[in-house]
Amino acid sequence: MDPAGHRPVKGQHELVLSAREFDLLNGLINPSGLITSRAELIAHVWRSRWIGDPRMLDVHIRWLRLKIENAPDNPRYIKTVRRLGYRFAG
């Protein structure tokens, strides 16, 4: 992940992500593998511009998984932690 260059890479291939997907991935990745709460992700990605159902975050997580996971229905990288949020297990 190259936040300054806005270049996410998986293996040898650069991923094509929207600006929102990039911000979401950047918000999930942390060096210690800690859980990132739903509220933290919404604040990181949408800041004060969030309008609508907070469950829409799940839709954006799904879209991101479709782009970065080999098996999106059995995710390896973006793990859901029930009632707490998400963890990036890269």
N, C-alpha and C positions, 0 to 999 in steps of 0.2 A: 504494500500500500504506500503510495507516494502522495500524501495530502497536498503538498505544494504544487506538484505537477498534475494533480487530479488524474492519476493513473493507477487504477487498481489492476493487479496482475494475478492470474491463477496459473501456476506452473510457468510455462513459456509464453502464455497468451495474455494479451491485454484484454480486460473485460470492457464491454461497452455498457456503461451505466448512465442513467439520467442523473442530473444534479441532485435530485432528492434521494435516489438510491445510493449515490456516492456518500452523501451526508449521513444517511442511515447506517451504511457500512462503517464509515469513519466513527460514528457514535457507538457502534457495537464493539469495535476493536479497542482493547486496552491491554497493556502489557501483563497484567496479573490474572487475566481471565475471569475477572469479577462479573457478577450479574449486573446488567444495566436495566434499571426499572423502565417501565412503560412511560412514566412521567418524564424521566430523564431523556429518553429517546425523543419524545414529542417536543420537549423543550429544545433539544439539540438540533433537530431537523426543521421544525416549523417555527420555533421561537414563539413570538406572541401572535403569529398568524394562524394558529390552529382554529379551524371552524368545523364543527361537525362531531360525529361519533368517534370517540377515542378508539373504538374497535377497528377503525379504518387503518390503524397502525398495523394490524394483523395482515391486512390486504397488501400493504407495502412490503412487509416482511416476506410474504408469500412470493411476490414479484421478484424480490431480491434473491430469494432461494432458487427460483427458477433459473436465474442467471449464473449463480455461483456454485450450486450444489450439483453433484453427479446424479443424485437421487433425491429430488426435492421433498418427496413424501417420507423419506427417512434421512433427515438432514444430518450432515457431519459437522458443518461449520457453525451454523446458527441454531443453537439449542434453545428451546422454550423451557423456562423454569416456571412451572405453574404458580400462579398468584404473585410472582415476583418480577418477572420480566424475561430478558433474554441474555444468553451468554454466547460469546463468540469463542469457538474452540478451534482455533486455527493452528 
